[in-house]
Amino acid sequence: MTLKRNSITESEDDQIERETFSGKRSIDDLKEMMRCRDRATQEAARQALVLARTETSGRGLGQTIKAPN
């Protein structure tokens, strides 16, 4: 499966990693890709935490989240 993220697909990320570790690309290319990945991951994590916080704000103590069937 290929996911689009910041105009680089997951398979391109894998290719950058392989080429860097084999010496075909500079380590700076890998560092830039990792910084981009971190920014995307941090935003997704922040959104998930905000969503979880708003979902739990209406519950009292001791109440749990039930998984959908």
PQR file with spaces between the fields and no chain letter, atoms N, CA, C, O and H, PARSE charges and radii, in Angstrom:
ATOM       1  N    MET     1       0.839   -1.175    0.000 -0.4000 1.5000
ATOM       2  CA   MET     1       0.000    0.000    0.000 -0.0000 2.0000
ATOM       3  C    MET     1       0.885    1.239    0.000  0.5500 1.7000
ATOM       4  O    MET     1       1.875    1.297    0.729 -0.5500 1.4000
ATOM       5  N    THR     2       0.537    2.215   -0.802 -0.4000 1.5000
ATOM       6  CA   THR     2       1.300    3.442   -0.897 -0.0000 2.0000
ATOM       7  C    THR     2       0.453    4.602   -0.392  0.5500 1.7000
ATOM       8  O    THR     2      -0.610    4.890   -0.943 -0.5500 1.4000
ATOM       9  H    THR     2      -0.268    2.168   -1.394  0.4000 1.0000
ATOM      10  N    LEU     3       0.927    5.265    0.657 -0.4000 1.5000
ATOM      11  CA   LEU     3       0.215    6.388    1.245 -0.0000 2.0000
ATOM      12  C    LEU     3       0.909    7.681    0.850  0.5500 1.7000
ATOM      13  O    LEU     3       2.138    7.755    0.844 -0.5500 1.4000
ATOM      14  H    LEU     3       1.790    5.030    1.105  0.4000 1.0000
ATOM      15  N    LYS     4       0.126    8.698    0.522 -0.4000 1.5000
ATOM      16  CA   LYS     4       0.673    9.983    0.123 -0.0000 2.0000
ATOM      17  C    LYS     4       0.849   10.851    1.361  0.5500 1.7000
ATOM      18  O    LYS     4      -0.092   11.033    2.133 -0.5500 1.4000
ATOM      19  H    LYS     4      -0.872    8.638    0.527  0.4000 1.0000
ATOM      20  N    ARG     5       2.042   11.384    1.551 -0.4000 1.5000
ATOM      21  CA   ARG     5       2.320   12.259    2.684 -0.0000 2.0000
ATOM      22  C    ARG     5       3.376   13.263    2.261  0.5500 1.7000
ATOM      23  O    ARG     5       4.512   12.894    1.966 -0.5500 1.4000
ATOM      24  H    ARG     5       2.807   11.236    0.924  0.4000 1.0000
ATOM      25  N    ASN     6       3.000   14.532    2.232 -0.4000 1.5000
ATOM      26  CA   ASN     6       3.930   15.597    1.895 -0.0000 2.0000
ATOM      27  C    ASN     6       4.663   15.334    0.581  0.5500 1.7000
ATOM      28  O    ASN     6       5.872   15.545    0.481 -0.5500 1.4000
ATOM      29  H    ASN     6       2.077   14.832    2.471  0.4000 1.0000
ATOM      30  N    SER     7       3.940   14.885   -0.398 -0.4000 1.5000
ATOM      31  CA   SER     7       4.406   14.619   -1.763 -0.0000 2.0000
ATOM      32  C    SER     7       5.473   13.523   -1.856  0.5500 1.7000
ATOM      33  O    SER     7       6.105   13.370   -2.901 -0.5500 1.4000
ATOM      34  H    SER     7       2.958   14.713   -0.317  0.4000 1.0000
ATOM      35  N    ILE     8       5.676   12.778   -0.801 -0.4000 1.5000
ATOM      36  CA   ILE     8       6.582   11.625   -0.839 -0.0000 2.0000
ATOM      37  C    ILE     8       5.774   10.412   -0.409  0.5500 1.7000
ATOM      38  O    ILE     8       5.119   10.443    0.633 -0.5500 1.4000
ATOM      39  H    ILE     8       5.162   12.903    0.048  0.4000 1.0000
ATOM      40  N    THR     9       5.811    9.363   -1.182 -0.4000 1.5000
ATOM      41  CA   THR     9       5.056    8.175   -0.827 -0.0000 2.0000
ATOM      42  C    THR     9       5.869    7.297    0.114  0.5500 1.7000
ATOM      43  O    THR     9       7.088    7.438    0.217 -0.5500 1.4000
ATOM      44  H    THR     9       6.344    9.338   -2.028  0.4000 1.0000
ATOM      45  N    GLU    10       5.180    6.389    0.800 -0.4000 1.5000
ATOM      46  CA   GLU    10       5.861    5.494    1.727 -0.0000 2.0000
ATOM      47  C    GLU    10       6.952    4.694    1.024  0.5500 1.7000
ATOM      48  O    GLU    10       8.030    4.497    1.585 -0.5500 1.4000
ATOM      49  H    GLU    10       4.190    6.275    0.716  0.4000 1.0000
ATOM      50  N    SER    11       6.691    4.237   -0.180 -0.4000 1.5000
ATOM      51  CA   SER    11       7.710    3.456   -0.881 -0.0000 2.0000
ATOM      52  C    SER    11       8.934    4.311   -1.203  0.5500 1.7000
ATOM      53  O    SER    11      10.052    3.796   -1.237 -0.5500 1.4000
ATOM      54  H    SER    11       5.816    4.397   -0.636  0.4000 1.0000
ATOM      55  N    GLU    12       8.737    5.606   -1.440 -0.4000 1.5000
ATOM      56  CA   GLU    12       9.880    6.496   -1.660 -0.0000 2.0000
ATOM      57  C    GLU    12      10.675    6.679   -0.378  0.5500 1.7000
ATOM      58  O    GLU    12      11.903    6.766   -0.416 -0.5500 1.4000
ATOM      59  H    GLU    12       7.829    6.023   -1.412  0.4000 1.0000
ATOM      60  N    ASP    13       9.979    6.738    0.773 -0.4000 1.5000
ATOM      61  CA   ASP    13      10.675    6.796    2.056 -0.0000 2.0000
ATOM      62  C    ASP    13      11.573    5.571    2.223  0.5500 1.7000
ATOM      63  O    ASP    13      12.736    5.690    2.609 -0.5500 1.4000
ATOM      64  H    ASP    13       8.982    6.666    0.804  0.4000 1.0000
ATOM      65  N    ASP    14      11.026    4.406    1.931 -0.4000 1.5000
ATOM      66  CA   ASP    14      11.801    3.164    2.038 -0.0000 2.0000
ATOM      67  C    ASP    14      13.004    3.199    1.111  0.5500 1.7000
ATOM      68  O    ASP    14      14.095    2.762    1.479 -0.5500 1.4000
ATOM      69  H    ASP    14      10.081    4.309    1.617  0.4000 1.0000
ATOM      70  N    GLN    15      12.802    3.717   -0.085 -0.4000 1.5000
ATOM      71  CA   GLN    15      13.896    3.782   -1.056 -0.0000 2.0000
ATOM      72  C    GLN    15      14.990    4.731   -0.567  0.5500 1.7000
ATOM      73  O    GLN    15      16.177    4.437   -0.707 -0.5500 1.4000
ATOM      74  H    GLN    15      11.916    4.072   -0.384  0.4000 1.0000
ATOM      75  N    ILE    16      14.594    5.860    0.002 -0.4000 1.5000
ATOM      76  CA   ILE    16      15.584    6.805    0.537 -0.0000 2.0000
ATOM      77  C    ILE    16      16.401    6.132    1.641  0.5500 1.7000
ATOM      78  O    ILE    16      17.623    6.274    1.687 -0.5500 1.4000
ATOM      79  H    ILE    16      13.630    6.099    0.115  0.4000 1.0000
ATOM      80  N    GLU    17      15.729    5.406    2.523 -0.4000 1.5000
ATOM      81  CA   GLU    17      16.440    4.708    3.591 -0.0000 2.0000
ATOM      82  C    GLU    17      17.426    3.683    3.024  0.5500 1.7000
ATOM      83  O    GLU    17      18.589    3.643    3.426 -0.5500 1.4000
ATOM      84  H    GLU    17      14.737    5.290    2.485  0.4000 1.0000
ATOM      85  N    ARG    18      16.953    2.860    2.095 -0.4000 1.5000
ATOM      86  CA   ARG    18      17.832    1.835    1.503 -0.0000 2.0000
ATOM      87  C    ARG    18      19.030    2.468    0.804  0.5500 1.7000
ATOM      88  O    ARG    18      20.160    2.006    0.962 -0.5500 1.4000
ATOM      89  H    ARG    18      16.008    2.893    1.769  0.4000 1.0000
ATOM      90  N    GLU    19      18.785    3.522    0.034 -0.4000 1.5000
ATOM      91  CA   GLU    19      19.886    4.165   -0.694 -0.0000 2.0000
ATOM      92  C    GLU    19      20.870    4.845    0.246  0.5500 1.7000
ATOM      93  O    GLU    19      22.070    4.870   -0.025 -0.5500 1.4000
ATOM      94  H    GLU    19      17.867    3.898   -0.094  0.4000 1.0000
ATOM      95  N    THR    20      20.377    5.393    1.340 -0.4000 1.5000
ATOM      96  CA   THR    20      21.273    6.022    2.315 -0.0000 2.0000
ATOM      97  C    THR    20      22.152    4.974    2.980  0.5500 1.7000
ATOM      98  O    THR    20      23.365    5.152    3.093 -0.5500 1.4000
ATOM      99  H    THR    20      19.401    5.372    1.560  0.4000 1.0000
ATOM     100  N    PHE    21      21.538    3.882    3.418 -0.4000 1.5000
ATOM     101  CA   PHE    21      22.300    2.848    4.113 -0.0000 2.0000
ATOM     102  C    PHE    21      23.268    2.119    3.181  0.5500 1.7000
ATOM     103  O    PHE    21      24.260    1.555    3.643 -0.5500 1.4000
ATOM     104  H    PHE    21      20.553    3.737    3.326  0.4000 1.0000
ATOM     105  N    SER    22      22.993    2.125    1.887 -0.4000 1.5000
ATOM     106  CA   SER    22      23.916    1.486    0.945 -0.0000 2.0000
ATOM     107  C    SER    22      24.973    2.458    0.413  0.5500 1.7000
ATOM     108  O    SER    22      25.848    2.063   -0.357 -0.5500 1.4000
ATOM     109  H    SER    22      22.188    2.584    1.512  0.4000 1.0000
ATOM     110  N    GLY    23      24.890    3.736    0.826 -0.4000 1.5000
ATOM     111  CA   GLY    23      25.892    4.715    0.428 -0.0000 2.0000
ATOM     112  C    GLY    23      25.582    5.443   -0.865  0.5500 1.7000
ATOM     113  O    GLY    23      26.421    6.204   -1.348 -0.5500 1.4000
ATOM     114  H    GLY    23      24.178    4.056    1.452  0.4000 1.0000
ATOM     115  N    LYS    24      24.407    5.238   -1.443 -0.4000 1.5000
ATOM     116  CA   LYS    24      24.048    5.897   -2.696 -0.0000 2.0000
ATOM     117  C    LYS    24      23.503    7.307   -2.482  0.5500 1.7000
ATOM     118  O    LYS    24      23.501    8.115   -3.411 -0.5500 1.4000
ATOM     119  H    LYS    24      23.725    4.620   -1.051  0.4000 1.0000
ATOM     120  N    ARG    25      23.044    7.609   -1.279 -0.4000 1.5000
ATOM     121  CA   ARG    25      22.526    8.934   -0.923 -0.0000 2.0000
ATOM     122  C    ARG    25      23.263    9.440    0.306  0.5500 1.7000
ATOM     123  O    ARG    25      23.849    8.670    1.067 -0.5500 1.4000
ATOM     124  H    ARG    25      23.046    6.953   -0.524  0.4000 1.0000
ATOM     125  N    SER    26      23.220   10.754    0.480 -0.4000 1.5000
ATOM     126  CA   SER    26      23.871   11.327    1.655 -0.0000 2.0000
ATOM     127  C    SER    26      22.974   11.159    2.881  0.5500 1.7000
ATOM     128  O    SER    26      21.761   10.986    2.766 -0.5500 1.4000
ATOM     129  H    SER    26      22.744   11.380   -0.138  0.4000 1.0000
ATOM     130  N    ILE    27      23.590   11.214    4.033 -0.4000 1.5000
ATOM     131  CA   ILE    27      22.847   11.108    5.284 -0.0000 2.0000
ATOM     132  C    ILE    27      21.922   12.311    5.454  0.5500 1.7000
ATOM     133  O    ILE    27      20.910   12.217    6.149 -0.5500 1.4000
ATOM     134  H    ILE    27      24.576   11.355    4.127  0.4000 1.0000
ATOM     135  N    ASP    28      22.255   13.437    4.830 -0.4000 1.5000
ATOM     136  CA   ASP    28      21.406   14.629    4.919 -0.0000 2.0000
ATOM     137  C    ASP    28      20.034   14.387    4.283  0.5500 1.7000
ATOM     138  O    ASP    28      19.031   14.914    4.764 -0.5500 1.4000
ATOM     139  H    ASP    28      23.077   13.514    4.265  0.4000 1.0000
ATOM     140  N    ASP    29      19.983   13.600    3.213 -0.4000 1.5000
ATOM     141  CA   ASP    29      18.693   13.252    2.602 -0.0000 2.0000
ATOM     142  C    ASP    29      17.824   12.474    3.593  0.5500 1.7000
ATOM     143  O    ASP    29      16.624   12.721    3.710 -0.5500 1.4000
ATOM     144  H    ASP    29      20.798   13.172    2.822  0.4000 1.0000
ATOM     145  N    LEU    30      18.438   11.546    4.292 -0.4000 1.5000
ATOM     146  CA   LEU    30      17.710   10.748    5.277 -0.0000 2.0000
ATOM     147  C    LEU    30      17.248   11.617    6.447  0.5500 1.7000
ATOM     148  O    LEU    30      16.128   11.469    6.935 -0.5500 1.4000
ATOM     149  H    LEU    30      19.413   11.345    4.197  0.4000 1.0000
ATOM     150  N    LYS    31      18.113   12.515    6.889 -0.4000 1.5000
ATOM     151  CA   LYS    31      17.750   13.406    7.993 -0.0000 2.0000
ATOM     152  C    LYS    31      16.556   14.272    7.625  0.5500 1.7000
ATOM     153  O    LYS    31      15.654   14.456    8.443 -0.5500 1.4000
ATOM     154  H    LYS    31      19.023   12.635    6.493  0.4000 1.0000
ATOM     155  N    GLU    32      16.534   14.807    6.408 -0.4000 1.5000
ATOM     156  CA   GLU    32      15.423   15.638    5.964 -0.0000 2.0000
ATOM     157  C    GLU    32      14.123   14.838    5.918  0.5500 1.7000
ATOM     158  O    GLU    32      13.072   15.332    6.327 -0.5500 1.4000
ATOM     159  H    GLU    32      17.266   14.657    5.744  0.4000 1.0000
ATOM     160  N    MET    33      14.194   13.608    5.422 -0.4000 1.5000
ATOM     161  CA   MET    33      13.008   12.756    5.366 -0.0000 2.0000
ATOM     162  C    MET    33      12.500   12.469    6.779  0.5500 1.7000
ATOM     163  O    MET    33      11.292   12.483    7.017 -0.5500 1.4000
ATOM     164  H    MET    33      15.048   13.206    5.090  0.4000 1.0000
ATOM     165  N    MET    34      13.411   12.208    7.714 -0.4000 1.5000
ATOM     166  CA   MET    34      13.015   11.906    9.086 -0.0000 2.0000
ATOM     167  C    MET    34      12.388   13.123    9.765  0.5500 1.7000
ATOM     168  O    MET    34      11.431   12.978   10.525 -0.5500 1.4000
ATOM     169  H    MET    34      14.392   12.197    7.520  0.4000 1.0000
ATOM     170  N    ARG    35      12.917   14.322    9.499 -0.4000 1.5000
ATOM     171  CA   ARG    35      12.311   15.537   10.067 -0.0000 2.0000
ATOM     172  C    ARG    35      10.891   15.709    9.547  0.5500 1.7000
ATOM     173  O    ARG    35       9.985   16.058   10.305 -0.5500 1.4000
ATOM     174  H    ARG    35      13.695   14.439    8.881  0.4000 1.0000
ATOM     175  N    CYS    36      10.698   15.466    8.261 -0.4000 1.5000
ATOM     176  CA   CYS    36       9.369   15.566    7.657 -0.0000 2.0000
ATOM     177  C    CYS    36       8.431   14.531    8.276  0.5500 1.7000
ATOM     178  O    CYS    36       7.284   14.843    8.598 -0.5500 1.4000
ATOM     179  H    CYS    36      11.434   15.183    7.645  0.4000 1.0000
ATOM     180  N    ARG    37       8.909   13.320    8.439 -0.4000 1.5000
ATOM     181  CA   ARG    37       8.106   12.245    9.045 -0.0000 2.0000
ATOM     182  C    ARG    37       7.723   12.600   10.478  0.5500 1.7000
ATOM     183  O    ARG    37       6.589   12.373   10.899 -0.5500 1.4000
ATOM     184  H    ARG    37       9.840   13.067    8.177  0.4000 1.0000
ATOM     185  N    ASP    38       8.671   13.155   11.222 -0.4000 1.5000
ATOM     186  CA   ASP    38       8.394   13.547   12.611 -0.0000 2.0000
ATOM     187  C    ASP    38       7.312   14.614   12.677  0.5500 1.7000
ATOM     188  O    ASP    38       6.413   14.536   13.514 -0.5500 1.4000
ATOM     189  H    ASP    38       9.593   13.339   10.881  0.4000 1.0000
ATOM     190  N    ARG    39       7.392   15.619   11.791 -0.4000 1.5000
ATOM     191  CA   ARG    39       6.375   16.681   11.799 -0.0000 2.0000
ATOM     192  C    ARG    39       4.995   16.109   11.510  0.5500 1.7000
ATOM     193  O    ARG    39       4.022   16.484   12.165 -0.5500 1.4000
ATOM     194  H    ARG    39       8.123   15.682   11.111  0.4000 1.0000
ATOM     195  N    ALA    40       4.900   15.213   10.545 -0.4000 1.5000
ATOM     196  CA   ALA    40       3.606   14.612   10.193 -0.0000 2.0000
ATOM     197  C    ALA    40       3.084   13.747   11.340  0.5500 1.7000
ATOM     198  O    ALA    40       1.891   13.769   11.644 -0.5500 1.4000
ATOM     199  H    ALA    40       5.690   14.909   10.014  0.4000 1.0000
ATOM     200  N    THR    41       3.963   12.995   11.968 -0.4000 1.5000
ATOM     201  CA   THR    41       3.576   12.115   13.068 -0.0000 2.0000
ATOM     202  C    THR    41       3.140   12.919   14.283  0.5500 1.7000
ATOM     203  O    THR    41       2.147   12.576   14.924 -0.5500 1.4000
ATOM     204  H    THR    41       4.932   12.977   11.722  0.4000 1.0000
ATOM     205  N    GLN    42       3.859   13.975   14.607 -0.4000 1.5000
ATOM     206  CA   GLN    42       3.510   14.782   15.771 -0.0000 2.0000
ATOM     207  C    GLN    42       2.139   15.422   15.609  0.5500 1.7000
ATOM     208  O    GLN    42       1.367   15.464   16.567 -0.5500 1.4000
ATOM     209  H    GLN    42       4.666   14.254   14.086  0.4000 1.0000
ATOM     210  N    GLU    43       1.820   15.919   14.422 -0.4000 1.5000
ATOM     211  CA   GLU    43       0.516   16.532   14.192 -0.0000 2.0000
ATOM     212  C    GLU    43      -0.593   15.490   14.324  0.5500 1.7000
ATOM     213  O    GLU    43      -1.623   15.766   14.939 -0.5500 1.4000
ATOM     214  H    GLU    43       2.447   15.884   13.644  0.4000 1.0000
ATOM     215  N    ALA    44      -0.400   14.314   13.763 -0.4000 1.5000
ATOM     216  CA   ALA    44      -1.412   13.252   13.868 -0.0000 2.0000
ATOM     217  C    ALA    44      -1.601   12.839   15.324  0.5500 1.7000
ATOM     218  O    ALA    44      -2.730   12.604   15.753 -0.5500 1.4000
ATOM     219  H    ALA    44       0.437   14.090   13.264  0.4000 1.0000
ATOM     220  N    ALA    45      -0.528   12.746   16.080 -0.4000 1.5000
ATOM     221  CA   ALA    45      -0.618   12.376   17.494 -0.0000 2.0000
ATOM     222  C    ALA    45      -1.345   13.458   18.293  0.5500 1.7000
ATOM     223  O    ALA    45      -2.152   13.150   19.170 -0.5500 1.4000
ATOM     224  H    ALA    45       0.389   12.937   15.731  0.4000 1.0000
ATOM     225  N    ARG    46      -1.060   14.714   17.992 -0.4000 1.5000
ATOM     226  CA   ARG    46      -1.731   15.817   18.675 -0.0000 2.0000
ATOM     227  C    ARG    46      -3.239   15.780   18.415  0.5500 1.7000
ATOM     228  O    ARG    46      -4.039   15.957   19.334 -0.5500 1.4000
ATOM     229  H    ARG    46      -0.405   14.965   17.280  0.4000 1.0000
ATOM     230  N    GLN    47      -3.617   15.551   17.165 -0.4000 1.5000
ATOM     231  CA   GLN    47      -5.035   15.476   16.826 -0.0000 2.0000
ATOM     232  C    GLN    47      -5.721   14.309   17.530  0.5500 1.7000
ATOM     233  O    GLN    47      -6.856   14.443   17.988 -0.5500 1.4000
ATOM     234  H    GLN    47      -2.967   15.408   16.418  0.4000 1.0000
ATOM     235  N    ALA    48      -5.048   13.176   17.621 -0.4000 1.5000
ATOM     236  CA   ALA    48      -5.619   12.015   18.306 -0.0000 2.0000
ATOM     237  C    ALA    48      -5.810   12.300   19.794  0.5500 1.7000
ATOM     238  O    ALA    48      -6.816   11.896   20.376 -0.5500 1.4000
ATOM     239  H    ALA    48      -4.126   13.067   17.249  0.4000 1.0000
ATOM     240  N    LEU    49      -4.862   12.984   20.406 -0.4000 1.5000
ATOM     241  CA   LEU    49      -4.990   13.323   21.826 -0.0000 2.0000
ATOM     242  C    LEU    49      -6.124   14.309   22.067  0.5500 1.7000
ATOM     243  O    LEU    49      -6.863   14.179   23.043 -0.5500 1.4000
ATOM     244  H    LEU    49      -4.045   13.312   19.932  0.4000 1.0000
ATOM     245  N    VAL    50      -6.267   15.291   21.187 -0.4000 1.5000
ATOM     246  CA   VAL    50      -7.367   16.252   21.320 -0.0000 2.0000
ATOM     247  C    VAL    50      -8.702   15.533   21.193  0.5500 1.7000
ATOM     248  O    VAL    50      -9.622   15.792   21.969 -0.5500 1.4000
ATOM     249  H    VAL    50      -5.668   15.396   20.394  0.4000 1.0000
ATOM     250  N    LEU    51      -8.817   14.637   20.227 -0.4000 1.5000
ATOM     251  CA   LEU    51     -10.051   13.885   20.035 -0.0000 2.0000
ATOM     252  C    LEU    51     -10.354   13.016   21.254  0.5500 1.7000
ATOM     253  O    LEU    51     -11.492   12.978   21.723 -0.5500 1.4000
ATOM     254  H    LEU    51      -8.070   14.426   19.597  0.4000 1.0000
ATOM     255  N    ALA    52      -9.350   12.326   21.762 -0.4000 1.5000
ATOM     256  CA   ALA    52      -9.550   11.471   22.936 -0.0000 2.0000
ATOM     257  C    ALA    52      -9.962   12.302   24.147  0.5500 1.7000
ATOM     258  O    ALA    52     -10.800   11.875   24.941 -0.5500 1.4000
ATOM     259  H    ALA    52      -8.426   12.357   21.382  0.4000 1.0000
ATOM     260  N    ARG    53      -9.385   13.464   24.283 -0.4000 1.5000
ATOM     261  CA   ARG    53      -9.709   14.321   25.417 -0.0000 2.0000
ATOM     262  C    ARG    53     -11.157   14.806   25.339  0.5500 1.7000
ATOM     263  O    ARG    53     -11.855   14.829   26.352 -0.5500 1.4000
ATOM     264  H    ARG    53      -8.705   13.811   23.638  0.4000 1.0000
ATOM     265  N    THR    54     -11.610   15.190   24.157 -0.4000 1.5000
ATOM     266  CA   THR    54     -12.988   15.670   24.027 -0.0000 2.0000
ATOM     267  C    THR    54     -13.983   14.533   24.208  0.5500 1.7000
ATOM     268  O    THR    54     -15.082   14.752   24.719 -0.5500 1.4000
ATOM     269  H    THR    54     -11.043   15.171   23.333  0.4000 1.0000
ATOM     270  N    GLU    55     -13.619   13.323   23.798 -0.4000 1.5000
ATOM     271  CA   GLU    55     -14.519   12.178   23.971 -0.0000 2.0000
ATOM     272  C    GLU    55     -14.651   11.778   25.427  0.5500 1.7000
ATOM     273  O    GLU    55     -15.714   11.312   25.835 -0.5500 1.4000
ATOM     274  H    GLU    55     -12.727   13.145   23.382  0.4000 1.0000
ATOM     275  N    THR    56     -13.614   11.943   26.215 -0.4000 1.5000
ATOM     276  CA   THR    56     -13.650   11.525   27.614 -0.0000 2.0000
ATOM     277  C    THR    56     -14.151   12.620   28.539  0.5500 1.7000
ATOM     278  O    THR    56     -14.454   12.343   29.700 -0.5500 1.4000
ATOM     279  H    THR    56     -12.750   12.321   25.883  0.4000 1.0000
ATOM     280  N    SER    57     -14.249   13.851   28.065 -0.4000 1.5000
ATOM     281  CA   SER    57     -14.641   14.945   28.951 -0.0000 2.0000
ATOM     282  C    SER    57     -16.085   14.817   29.442  0.5500 1.7000
ATOM     283  O    SER    57     -16.427   15.380   30.483 -0.5500 1.4000
ATOM     284  H    SER    57     -14.003   14.076   27.122  0.4000 1.0000
ATOM     285  N    GLY    58     -16.933   14.095   28.721 -0.4000 1.5000
ATOM     286  CA   GLY    58     -18.321   13.930   29.125 -0.0000 2.0000
ATOM     287  C    GLY    58     -18.559   12.765   30.061  0.5500 1.7000
ATOM     288  O    GLY    58     -19.679   12.595   30.540 -0.5500 1.4000
ATOM     289  H    GLY    58     -16.656   13.638   27.876  0.4000 1.0000
ATOM     290  N    ARG    59     -17.562   11.965   30.337 -0.4000 1.5000
ATOM     291  CA   ARG    59     -17.716   10.792   31.193 -0.0000 2.0000
ATOM     292  C    ARG    59     -17.302   11.099   32.621  0.5500 1.7000
ATOM     293  O    ARG    59     -16.458   11.958   32.874 -0.5500 1.4000
ATOM     294  H    ARG    59     -16.651   12.103   29.947  0.4000 1.0000
ATOM     295  N    GLY    60     -17.917   10.376   33.547 -0.4000 1.5000
ATOM     296  CA   GLY    60     -17.531   10.507   34.945 -0.0000 2.0000
ATOM     297  C    GLY    60     -16.370    9.587   35.269  0.5500 1.7000
ATOM     298  O    GLY    60     -15.907    8.823   34.422 -0.5500 1.4000
ATOM     299  H    GLY    60     -18.603    9.678   33.341  0.4000 1.0000
ATOM     300  N    LEU    61     -15.909    9.670   36.497 -0.4000 1.5000
ATOM     301  CA   LEU    61     -14.809    8.816   36.925 -0.0000 2.0000
ATOM     302  C    LEU    61     -15.233    7.350   36.892  0.5500 1.7000
ATOM     303  O    LEU    61     -16.368    7.017   37.231 -0.5500 1.4000
ATOM     304  H    LEU    61     -16.285   10.290   37.186  0.4000 1.0000
ATOM     305  N    GLY    62     -14.339    6.501   36.494 -0.4000 1.5000
ATOM     306  CA   GLY    62     -14.603    5.074   36.490 -0.0000 2.0000
ATOM     307  C    GLY    62     -15.292    4.550   35.241  0.5500 1.7000
ATOM     308  O    GLY    62     -15.441    3.339   35.081 -0.5500 1.4000
ATOM     309  H    GLY    62     -13.416    6.771   36.218  0.4000 1.0000
ATOM     310  N    GLN    63     -15.710    5.434   34.363 -0.4000 1.5000
ATOM     311  CA   GLN    63     -16.354    4.986   33.139 -0.0000 2.0000
ATOM     312  C    GLN    63     -15.286    4.721   32.083  0.5500 1.7000
ATOM     313  O    GLN    63     -14.302    5.454   31.982 -0.5500 1.4000
ATOM     314  H    GLN    63     -15.589    6.418   34.494  0.4000 1.0000
ATOM     315  N    THR    64     -15.487    3.680   31.311 -0.4000 1.5000
ATOM     316  CA   THR    64     -14.493    3.297   30.314 -0.0000 2.0000
ATOM     317  C    THR    64     -15.052    3.471   28.912  0.5500 1.7000
ATOM     318  O    THR    64     -16.262    3.564   28.706 -0.5500 1.4000
ATOM     319  H    THR    64     -16.286    3.085   31.393  0.4000 1.0000
ATOM     320  N    ILE    65     -14.143    3.512   27.968 -0.4000 1.5000
ATOM     321  CA   ILE    65     -14.508    3.590   26.553 -0.0000 2.0000
ATOM     322  C    ILE    65     -14.790    2.176   26.078  0.5500 1.7000
ATOM     323  O    ILE    65     -13.994    1.266   26.310 -0.5500 1.4000
ATOM     324  H    ILE    65     -13.160    3.436   28.135  0.4000 1.0000
ATOM     325  N    LYS    66     -15.912    1.992   25.420 -0.4000 1.5000
ATOM     326  CA   LYS    66     -16.222    0.685   24.860 -0.0000 2.0000
ATOM     327  C    LYS    66     -15.914    0.698   23.378  0.5500 1.7000
ATOM     328  O    LYS    66     -16.294    1.622   22.659 -0.5500 1.4000
ATOM     329  H    LYS    66     -16.559    2.731   25.232  0.4000 1.0000
ATOM     330  N    ALA    67     -15.226   -0.331   22.933 -0.4000 1.5000
ATOM     331  CA   ALA    67     -14.841   -0.439   21.535 -0.0000 2.0000
ATOM     332  C    ALA    67     -16.083   -0.703   20.684  0.5500 1.7000
ATOM     333  O    ALA    67     -16.973   -1.444   21.100 -0.5500 1.4000
ATOM     334  H    ALA    67     -14.917   -1.081   23.518  0.4000 1.0000
ATOM     335  N    PRO    68     -16.146   -0.099   19.493 -0.5600 1.5000
ATOM     336  CA   PRO    68     -17.274   -0.363   18.600  0.2800 2.0000
ATOM     337  C    PRO    68     -17.224   -1.789   18.086  0.5500 1.7000
ATOM     338  O    PRO    68     -16.148   -2.369   17.935 -0.5500 1.4000
ATOM     339  N    ASN    69     -18.393   -2.348   17.819 -0.4000 1.5000
ATOM     340  CA   ASN    69     -18.449   -3.732   17.327 -0.0000 2.0000
ATOM     341  C    ASN    69     -18.175   -3.802   15.871  0.5500 1.7000
ATOM     342  O    ASN    69     -18.182   -4.888   15.293 -0.5500 1.4000
ATOM     343  H    ASN    69     -19.266   -1.877   17.942  0.4000 1.0000
